[in-house]
Amino acid sequence: MQYSLQANQTILDALSRQFFIFHQSLQARDVASKKLAQPTVSFPERGISFKQLDQLIETCIQPGLSASNGGRYWGFVTGGANPIATYADWLVTTFNQNVSKGGDSVATALEQQTLAWLCELFELPQTFGGTFTTGATAANLLAVITARQYAGKQQGIDVAKSGMKHVNVSIYSATPHASMIKSLGLAGLGQDSWQPIVCNNGEESMNIAALEAALNACNASSKIVIASAATVTGTDYDDFTAISKICKRYNAWLHVDAAFGIFERLITGKDGKTRGIEYADSITLDCHKWLNVPYDCGVFLTRHIPLLQASCEVAAPYLAGSENGIPFMSLGIENSRRFRAFPVWATLMGYGREGIRANIKANIEQAAILASWLDKSAKFDLVKRCELNVVLFKPNSAKLNLSSNECIAKLNASGQVFLTPGNWQGQPIIRAALSNWSISVEDVEKVIAILATL
Ligand SMILES: Cc1ncc(COP(=O)(O)O)c(C=O)c1O
């Protein structure tokens, strides 16, 4: 390698310059970049100098980046990288720990402490343990893998060793996130293996009587129920207390995908919309969403660590270690693992419960400002009452001769905001999801002004 440690000061100076250039441009740059072509450079036989590399990044890469780290990127459910987590993430690379086996670094204990603090933050019992993942999709995959191990155990089969061939299981859900369906496919159960339970009227939440009837009629030896907190479009929450009672009655595994919806617990507490989530067998959380840590960072929690471990552990002499606790490589997909708990630990320390709650509250209030304007506007219809951070709306066809997708294209082309489509009760709609710590009321007003010009 031609770069030495002596070059580190140069690298740090360049990093700080690139950081300021990017951050100072966040308000002004197009939220969705229009410069998407590959840089016109070819793979060099001999590496270029650091100075040339740094300049290339500044002139060719930075201009093509989106402002997804800023206050008006409202597509999908996108968090930003808060300043403390950004600093901690740089240190993660500097430290470059492999949080795999434990026994040689404090990093393992710190990941355990961070998981325990997340349980404390969300008022979940400390009987939950788990692991950091690359995101909610990977956490949902671990959920399916652990639930299928549970199903196998009920039938005297070790799925990790023998596979699913002889396991008989039925899966139920009302409005699973696409990543949940992807996970069913990845785990070999099949994307079409789940049976839909009807939703409550005008909502995406699960109808309890329909679930009870389905489980009662089910002949499969094992059952898995997948619930949502909250659904990605309607932000609807299932009734976890009622669902968990039914699951207990039928010995069914209950997984709750709470990727971003768990953060609502900081506002209304454990008797609010997430009431009863603590009875789940497993829960998915996503820190790169509403905790605003950098990608990629999700969490899988379960009260059945031995089942997760049985699913992920492989004995190999060269991997034998001296660790006392559970080795994280045996609780997830990757053997070698980034120290991705660290930016979360730093965020929890740096903001505290109060600071994190304030961010969530601010986003909910900002979404309410947008929803209230849309509700009064002649050009747009608010299609669902906004109760969290996602606003659903569509053009009023009598006043605006544009489809939802045409509106999105125009708005995104303005470079002032980035929105993504959705579907509400069979009709195409526009979704605005506000999850970034740096969103200001001025950002919301700016977007409202642009909506008004359509
Ligand atoms: C409810 C829910 N589950 C899972 C995911 C997938 O998350 P990720 O992209 O972090 O894998 C999302 C993303 O929006 C989500 O909203």
The ligand as an SDF file (V2000), in Angstrom:
LIG
                    3D

 16 16  0  0  0  0  0  0  0  0999 V2000
  -41.5340   -1.3190    8.6080 C   0  0  0  0  0  0  0  0  0  0  0  0
  -40.2510   -1.5040    7.8570 C   0  0  0  0  0  0  0  0  0  0  0  0
  -39.6300   -2.7000    7.8960 N   0  0  0  0  0  0  0  0  0  0  0  0
  -38.4940   -2.9250    7.2250 C   0  0  0  0  0  0  0  0  0  0  0  0
  -37.9140   -1.9440    6.4500 C   0  0  0  0  0  0  0  0  0  0  0  0
  -36.6430   -2.2380    5.6960 C   0  0  0  0  0  0  0  0  0  0  0  0
  -35.6110   -1.4890    6.2500 O   0  0  0  0  0  0  0  0  0  0  0  0
  -34.1180   -1.4700    5.6870 P   0  0  0  0  0  0  0  0  0  0  0  0
  -34.1960   -0.6910    4.4220 O   0  0  0  0  0  0  0  0  0  0  0  0
  -33.3640   -0.7980    6.7500 O   0  0  0  0  0  0  0  0  0  0  0  0
  -33.6640   -2.8530    5.4790 O   0  0  0  0  0  0  0  0  0  0  0  0
  -38.5370   -0.6940    6.3730 C   0  0  0  0  0  0  0  0  0  0  0  0
  -37.9900    0.3730    5.5320 C   0  0  0  0  0  0  0  0  0  0  0  0
  -38.6080    1.3870    5.2850 O   0  0  0  0  0  0  0  0  0  0  0  0
  -39.7310   -0.4660    7.1090 C   0  0  0  0  0  0  0  0  0  0  0  0
  -40.3580    0.7260    7.0850 O   0  0  0  0  0  0  0  0  0  0  0  0
  1  2  1  0
  2  3  1  0
  2 15  2  0
  3  4  2  0
  4  5  1  0
  5  6  1  0
  5 12  2  0
  6  7  1  0
  7  8  1  0
  8  9  2  0
  8 10  1  0
  8 11  1  0
 12 13  1  0
 12 15  1  0
 13 14  2  0
 15 16  1  0
M  END
$$$$
